Amino acid sequence: MRHLAATPLALVRAAHPLPSLTVTAVATGMAAVSGRESGELVTVAAAVLAGQLSVGWLNDLVDAPRDARVGRVDKPVATGELSRRVVFVGVLVSALAAVALSLSSGVLAAAAHLTALGFAWAYDLGVKSSALSVLPYAVSFGLLPAFVVLGLPGAPLPPAWLVLAAASLGCAAHFTNVLPDLDDDLATGVRGLPHRMGAAASHAAAASLILAASVLLVLGPPGAVSGVGLAALPAAVLILAVGLAVGRRPGSPAAFRAVLLVALIDVALLLTAGTQLE
């Protein structure tokens, strides 16, 4: 009985809950400000969450041997706390649920979401160890607003500035997500693009991509730049400049924290851009 009670908690931990919930919240927020009805918001949230669960569980399932080799005690599959069979079933069920739930937004919207998931699954299955490791993040994040917009009446195409901004955020997320695990990854043979570039260049790449997303989100929408945008852009530049300068000291987390702070600003801008999605 104790084992059965522990399994759901271990499944949650193996699903990468923080990024899964963050992506779900952003997609749902975009759907809400775009004018989707309350019932549609539920299906959008459920579709995105199901997809993110499948990606997170597949990641831990594939990475279990490497995680065990470097002694990752925070990985339930690697430690044996969670059965591989249970996680495999979770991947299949959540993936099928994502397909079914996505179709409620229409065929084109579903195609966008399932393409995004396909690239995310490809990352888990081996692309993460190649020089193209950033590509799945660019495609998957770029297609997230496409999934939201294509589900609107008439299936309008998303504006290019929004897709590019989301893709830039996705690429930056890849670099910032990998940086804390560079040494463990290299020890187990994972050599994605950030590993090949090194920590310093990856920090700079993440900062540049975050700044590019900020510019697109502020200057991309039609019409005059909002007061929020006018304040957000110089704030982003200042935060990144200070973070990169202080972060030159060995072991300093300043650059990483600066990138995350500006990413939060960009997410807020992304949500406020929802009224101009078409």
C-alpha positions, 0 to 999 in steps of 0.5 A: 500500500505504501508503494502504491501511495508513493507512485503518483508522487513519483510520477509527478516528480518524473514529469518535470512538473515546473516546466510542464505547468509553466508551458501549460499556464502560458498556453492557457493564458494566451488562449484566455486573452485571445477570446477563447470561451471557458470550455475551450480554455479547459481543453487547451490546458488539458491538451498542452498539459497532457503533451507536456507530461508525455515529454517529461516522462519520456525524457526521464525514461530515456535518460534513466541509465545516464541519470543512474550513472551520475547518481541523480537521486532526484530522478525516480526512474533512475533510482528504481523508485518508479517502474519503467513500465509504469512510466512507459504506460504514462507516456502512451496514455498522455500522448494519446490524450494530447492527440484527442484533446488537441483535435477539439481545437480543429485539425490545423491547430491539432497539427500544429500542437502535434508537430510541436510534440513530435519535435519535443519527443525527438529531442528526448529520443536523441536530438538532445545529444546532437548539434541540432539540440536547440531545434526542437525547442525553437519549433515546439515553442514557436508552434505553441501560439500557432496552436492557440491562434489556429483554434480561433474561429476561421483558423487565422494564421498567427503573426510572424513576430509572435511565432519568432518571439516564442521560438526565441524564448524556447531556444533561450530556455534550452540553453538555460535549462542545460547549463546547470547539468553541463558537467553531468551531461558531458560525463555521460556522452550528451553533447548538444549545442550548449555543450559544444559551445561551452558555459560562457558562450551559452550564457551569452546565447541565452541572453541574446535570444531573450533580448531578441524575444523582448524586442519582437514582443515590444515592437512586433505588434501593430500600432504604437508601442505601449507604455509597458513595452517602452519600460520593458525593453530598456529594463531587459537590456539593463538586467541582462547587461548587469547580469552578464557583467557580474556573472563573469565571476567563477561560480556566479549565478548572476547571468543565469538569474538575469536571463530568468528574470527577463524571461518572466518579463517576456512571458508577461509581454507574451500574454499581453500580446494575446489581444493582437494574436490575429 
